[in-house]
Amino acid sequence: MFVAVVSLVTAVVLTLTNPTEISSPALQVVALVTLLAAFLYFIWAAEPYRRRVGQRTYAVVYGLVLVACLLNSLSQLGTNLNVRDDWGPVCVALVVMIAGPYRPPGEIIVSTVVGLLVVNASVVPHLATLTGTSPIASFVIVSAPTLALGVGAAIYSSTLIAELHGLRASAAQARELRDVIDGREAVADFLGYSIAPLRDDVLPFFHDVKQRDELTPADVVRASELSSSLRRSLVHSQLAEPLAELAGVFIDPQNLSRRLSEPQRAALRVLLGFLAEQPSVRRNNVSFSFMVENDTIRGAVEGAFTADRSLSSRVAPFLGLMRLSFTGVTTEVTADSVFVEFHLS
């Protein structure tokens, strides 16, 4: 609205202060009305709570301003003495400038080039009557505002787009971090550190509810019972079996496992305990190791078993818990083995 007021006031003032250079008042009035229509449409289209300024909308606005510029030039045919008091090039430059917050930089550059062609074309019919400046100076005078404001608008647009992409990336990163934190808190706060109730009761209960896709009153009661049982089991969490006893091979020469948090220990106990209980898996074939590689602590769980096609689907919930508790988790489940690698932060 501010740019519209500036453009219209400039056009009206320059028209009233230079009446002797207007050979066709009718064309001048039509030019002013066209300029007014262009900015009224722009203001309506840019209303932030209703719509946005698309490519077609801006093309209509810009086209109307260019037409107003040409009509202003034609209204002074044969009587124009100096291009300094022509309002057409000024209004073209202003409407290019205001494209910065609405259109991408490539489109603004194209609009700037088109505007330069039009404003220079508006000077050509007056070359024979211009007395205040030389033809070259006249072309420079009408081109400078459009070129300067067009380049500025393109730079502003590219900067704004870069900032918006940065904000979007930051928001996505924050959302991902929040999901990880929420997942780890869910493991610690709801599942607790007890393994047996998780293996025997909680996961089968969740699996059953998910398959039925329905939560019944009985499920609510059962969930309350499981929650109470898990809370009671927390007092025994420190007495849970050591991780080394859940695997046939335990490799940790630097005692890196001491850095595990309780939720991470719980997730590992769940996975190792599940593998150890499978008829197709021998405890001696389950290995658990820690190593330091490039200043990063890596852990690995590997289990070999006889052919068991259903094991890959049954182990999936436990791999999901590992992803909630650790970073950089990679898994590989084949017909006869399970391999899980994770980073210890």
VOMARKE-982731 format. One record per residue (C-alpha): x, y, z; residue in three letters. Coordinates in steps of 0.02 Angstrom, whole numbers, always signed. Example, Ala and Ser with C-alpha at 12.3 -4.5 7.8 and 13.67 -1.06 7.14 Angstrom:
R       px       py       pz     r
R     +615     -225     +390   ALA
R     +684      -53     +357   SER
END
This chain:
R       px       py       pz     r
R       +0       +0       +0   MET
R     +143     +119      +39   PHE
R     +223      +89     -132   VAL
R      +54     +113     -215   ALA
R      +29     +281     -128   VAL
R     +206     +337     -175   VAL
R     +181     +286     -357   SER
R      +11     +368     -375   LEU
R      +63     +528     -287   VAL
R     +219     +538     -396   THR
R     +118     +513     -555   ALA
R      -15     +642     -508   VAL
R     +111     +774     -448   VAL
R     +220     +758     -604   LEU
R      +65     +769     -714   THR
R       +0     +925     -629   LEU
R     +169    +1013     -625   THR
R     +206     +984     -809   ASN
R      +41    +1017     -900   PRO
R     +126    +1095    -1052   THR
R     +211     +930    -1096   GLU
R      +46     +835    -1108   ILE
R      -22     +832    -1284   SER
R     -164     +711    -1248   SER
R     -248     +734    -1077   PRO
R     -365     +588    -1113   ALA
R     -221     +465    -1133   LEU
R     -142     +535     -975   GLN
R     -302     +504     -877   VAL
R     -313     +327     -946   VAL
R     -131     +299     -895   ALA
R     -167     +357     -716   LEU
R     -322     +248     -705   VAL
R     -224      +98     -769   THR
R      -89     +129     -639   LEU
R     -221     +142     -502   LEU
R     -303      -21     -560   ALA
R     -135     -111     -558   ALA
R      -96      -65     -378   PHE
R     -273      -96     -316   LEU
R     -264     -271     -389   TYR
R      -92     -296     -312   PHE
R     -153     -243     -140   ILE
R     -303     -359     -153   TRP
R     -197     -506     -211   ALA
R      -64     -480      -76   ALA
R     -186     -482      +70   GLU
R      -94     -608     +183   PRO
R     -246     -695     +258   TYR
R     -332     -735      +94   ARG
R     -211     -778      -47   ARG
R      -33     -757     -111   ARG
R      +45     -663     -257   VAL
R      +76     -797     -387   GLY
R     +167     -785     -552   GLN
R       +7     -748     -650   ARG
R      -51     -617     -525   THR
R     +113     -523     -529   TYR
R     +118     -535     -719   ALA
R      -52     -448     -728   VAL
R       +4     -310     -608   VAL
R     +169     -285     -697   TYR
R      +86     -286     -867   GLY
R      -37     -151     -815   LEU
R     +104      -40     -748   VAL
R     +201      -62     -911   LEU
R      +45      -14    -1010   VAL
R      +24     +139     -898   ALA
R     +206     +186     -934   CYS
R     +179     +175    -1122   LEU
R      +15     +273    -1112   LEU
R     +105     +408    -1012   ASN
R     +236     +417    -1150   SER
R     +105     +426    -1289   LEU
R      +10     +562    -1198   SER
R     +165     +674    -1215   GLN
R     +197     +638    -1400   LEU
R     +269     +791    -1485   GLY
R     +277     +895    -1325   THR
R     +394     +800    -1209   ASN
R     +549     +906    -1175   LEU
R     +632     +812    -1032   ASN
R     +617     +630     -974   VAL
R     +660     +680     -795   ARG
R     +479     +726     -764   ASP
R     +405     +565     -838   ASP
R     +325     +459     -703   TRP
R     +313     +298     -805   GLY
R     +493     +236     -778   PRO
R     +483     +279     -593   VAL
R     +325     +175     -567   CYS
R     +398      +29     -665   VAL
R     +551      +30     -551   ALA
R     +442      +34     -395   LEU
R     +335     -112     -449   VAL
R     +492     -213     -488   VAL
R     +560     -171     -316   MET
R     +404     -232     -227   ILE
R     +418     -402     -311   ALA
R     +561     -444     -192   GLY
R     +456     -520      -51   PRO
R     +337     -609     -171   TYR
R     +430     -681     -321   ARG
R     +590     -785     -345   PRO
R     +751     -697     -401   PRO
R     +752     -773     -576   GLY
R     +579     -706     -613   GLU
R     +626     -534     -545   ILE
R     +778     -527     -660   ILE
R     +668     -568     -810   VAL
R     +545     -433     -757   SER
R     +689     -309     -740   THR
R     +748     -345     -917   VAL
R     +572     -326     -986   VAL
R     +550     -164     -889   GLY
R     +713      -95     -959   LEU
R     +656     -132    -1136   LEU
R     +488      -46    -1108   VAL
R     +553     +111    -1022   VAL
R     +687     +133    -1156   ASN
R     +556     +107    -1291   ALA
R     +451     +244    -1210   SER
R     +593     +368    -1241   VAL
R     +614     +332    -1428   VAL
R     +459     +431    -1488   PRO
R     +524     +588    -1400   HIS
R     +703     +593    -1463   LEU
R     +661     +734    -1584   ALA
R     +583     +847    -1450   THR
R     +698     +816    -1300   LEU
R     +797     +973    -1257   THR
R     +852     +954    -1077   GLY
R     +966     +802    -1101   THR
R    +1054     +706    -1239   SER
R     +975     +544    -1304   PRO
R    +1106     +435    -1215   ILE
R    +1080     +527    -1052   ALA
R     +892     +507    -1071   SER
R     +909     +318    -1091   PHE
R    +1021     +311     -937   VAL
R     +899     +417     -835   ILE
R     +748     +305     -870   VAL
R     +848     +142     -852   SER
R     +941     +176     -690   ALA
R     +793     +161     -567   PRO
R     +728       -1     -642   THR
R     +900      -80     -652   LEU
R     +950      -31     -474   ALA
R     +787      -79     -390   LEU
R     +772     -238     -494   GLY
R     +944     -300     -443   VAL
R     +908     -253     -262   GLY
R     +742     -346     -266   ALA
R     +824     -502     -338   ALA
R     +958     -500     -202   ILE
R     +826     -476      -67   TYR
R     +722     -618     -138   SER
R     +869     -739     -143   SER
R     +918     -691      +36   THR
R     +740     -714      +97   LEU
R     +724     -884      +14   ILE
R     +890     -941      +89   ALA
R     +832     -886     +262   GLU
R     +667     -977     +242   LEU
R     +757    -1137     +189   HIS
R     +871    -1118     +339   GLY
R     +725    -1097     +458   LEU
R     +637    -1248     +381   ARG
R     +794    -1354     +401   ALA
R     +816    -1296     +581   SER
R     +635    -1336     +619   ALA
R     +652    -1510     +542   ALA
R     +812    -1541     +642   GLN
R     +730    -1482     +802   ALA
R     +579    -1591     +768   ARG
R     +689    -1743     +735   GLU
R     +789    -1710     +894   LEU
R     +627    -1691     +993   ARG
R     +564    -1857     +924   ASP
R     +724    -1944     +976   VAL
R     +718    -1867    +1150   ILE
R     +534    -1912    +1169   ASP
R     +571    -2089    +1113   GLY
R     +711    -2109    +1238   ARG
R     +604    -2037    +1377   GLU
R     +467    -2159    +1329   ALA
R     +587    -2303    +1349   VAL
R     +647    -2239    +1518   ALA
R     +483    -2176    +1591   ASP
R     +355    -2301    +1528   PHE
R     +447    -2462    +1491   LEU
R     +565    -2443    +1638   GLY
R     +719    -2550    +1650   TYR
R     +641    -2720    +1678   SER
R     +660    -2844    +1535   ILE
R     +550    -2991    +1577   ALA
R     +384    -2894    +1587   PRO
R     +429    -2807    +1425   LEU
R     +462    -2970    +1333   ARG
R     +321    -3069    +1409   ASP
R     +180    -2945    +1428   ASP
R     +200    -2769    +1360   VAL
R     +258    -2800    +1181   LEU
R     +132    -2940    +1148   PRO
R       -4    -2826    +1218   PHE
R      +47    -2684    +1102   PHE
R      +59    -2803     +956   HIS
R     -116    -2871     +988   ASP
R     -193    -2696    +1003   VAL
R     -107    -2639     +843   LYS
R     -170    -2790     +746   GLN
R     -348    -2763     +804   ARG
R     -334    -2574     +777   ASP
R     -456    -2551     +921   GLU
R     -440    -2507    +1105   LEU
R     -573    -2590    +1212   THR
R     -614    -2558    +1397   PRO
R     -528    -2722    +1437   ALA
R     -371    -2658    +1352   ASP
R     -375    -2502    +1461   VAL
R     -384    -2611    +1618   VAL
R     -245    -2722    +1554   ARG
R     -136    -2572    +1514   ALA
R     -160    -2507    +1692   SER
R     -110    -2676    +1764   GLU
R      +46    -2683    +1655   LEU
R      +93    -2506    +1705   SER
R      +82    -2549    +1890   SER
R     +183    -2707    +1863   SER
R     +319    -2613    +1772   LEU
R     +329    -2480    +1907   ARG
R     +351    -2615    +2039   ARG
R     +488    -2694    +1936   SER
R     +590    -2533    +1936   LEU
R     +652    -2567    +2113   VAL
R     +734    -2726    +2048   HIS
R     +811    -2647    +1894   SER
R     +983    -2630    +1973   GLN
R     +983    -2817    +2009   LEU
R     +951    -2864    +1827   ALA
R    +1070    -2988    +1749   GLU
R    +1232    -2915    +1681   PRO
R    +1239    -2892    +1493   LEU
R    +1390    -3008    +1484   ALA
R    +1283    -3154    +1544   GLU
R    +1158    -3132    +1404   LEU
R    +1283    -3163    +1265   ALA
R    +1395    -3310    +1228   GLY
R    +1537    -3194    +1178   VAL
R    +1563    -3027    +1266   PHE
R    +1706    -2915    +1207   ILE
R    +1735    -2754    +1303   ASP
R    +1919    -2737    +1350   PRO
R    +1903    -2551    +1388   GLN
R    +1745    -2568    +1494   ASN
R    +1650    -2455    +1374   LEU
R    +1486    -2533    +1424   SER
R    +1494    -2435    +1586   ARG
R    +1449    -2281    +1487   ARG
R    +1280    -2351    +1441   LEU
R    +1130    -2259    +1512   SER
R     +991    -2359    +1594   GLU
R     +873    -2343    +1446   PRO
R    +1013    -2404    +1332   GLN
R    +1049    -2551    +1448   ARG
R     +863    -2592    +1449   ALA
R     +856    -2594    +1259   ALA
R    +1010    -2707    +1249   LEU
R     +942    -2825    +1382   ARG
R     +780    -2838    +1284   VAL
R     +869    -2880    +1121   LEU
R     +996    -3000    +1196   LEU
R     +866    -3084    +1304   GLY
R     +751    -3108    +1156   PHE
R     +888    -3186    +1050   LEU
R     +944    -3299    +1192   ALA
R     +768    -3368    +1216   GLU
R     +741    -3419    +1034   GLN
R     +748    -3606    +1000   PRO
R     +838    -3573     +836   SER
R     +975    -3471     +921   VAL
R    +1115    -3540    +1028   ARG
R    +1178    -3427    +1166   ARG
R    +1357    -3465    +1115   ASN
R    +1318    -3395     +942   ASN
R    +1264    -3226    +1012   VAL
R    +1407    -3100    +1025   SER
R    +1409    -2927    +1103   PHE
R    +1558    -2811    +1082   SER
R    +1619    -2632    +1099   PHE
R    +1757    -2543    +1004   MET
R    +1825    -2367     +976   VAL
R    +1840    -2312     +795   GLU
R    +1886    -2133     +743   ASN
R    +1846    -2067     +918   ASP
R    +1673    -2146     +904   THR
R    +1617    -2286    +1019   ILE
R    +1531    -2422     +920   ARG
R    +1437    -2570     +988   GLY
R    +1381    -2725     +896   ALA
R    +1263    -2869     +931   VAL
R    +1271    -3020     +817   GLU
R    +1175    -3181     +825   GLY
R    +1183    -3336     +714   ALA
R    +1038    -3457     +708   PHE
R     +962    -3596     +607   THR
R     +836    -3555     +472   ALA
R     +688    -3465     +551   ASP
R     +586    -3362     +428   ARG
R     +475    -3286     +561   SER
R     +617    -3224     +670   LEU
R     +648    -3069     +564   SER
R     +471    -3005     +596   SER
R     +474    -3051     +780   ARG
R     +638    -2963     +811   VAL
R     +578    -2801     +729   ALA
R     +502    -2722     +889   PRO
R     +666    -2750     +982   PHE
R     +765    -2669     +842   LEU
R     +643    -2523     +855   GLY
R     +686    -2503    +1039   LEU
R     +871    -2499     +992   MET
R     +837    -2356     +871   ARG
R     +746    -2261    +1006   LEU
R     +890    -2279    +1129   SER
R    +1045    -2261    +1019   PHE
R    +1106    -2154     +875   THR
R    +1175    -2219     +712   GLY
R    +1089    -2388     +724   VAL
R    +1110    -2502     +573   THR
R    +1031    -2674     +562   THR
R    +1046    -2823     +448   GLU
R     +929    -2972     +465   VAL
R     +953    -3121     +350   THR
R     +889    -3298     +344   ALA
R    +1019    -3357     +471   ASP
R    +1087    -3205     +563   SER
R    +1048    -3041     +650   VAL
R    +1175    -2900     +655   PHE
R    +1148    -2735     +746   VAL
R    +1276    -2594     +757   GLU
R    +1251    -2436     +858   PHE
R    +1344    -2280     +915   HIS
R    +1363    -2240    +1098   LEU
R    +1345    -2052    +1124   SER
END
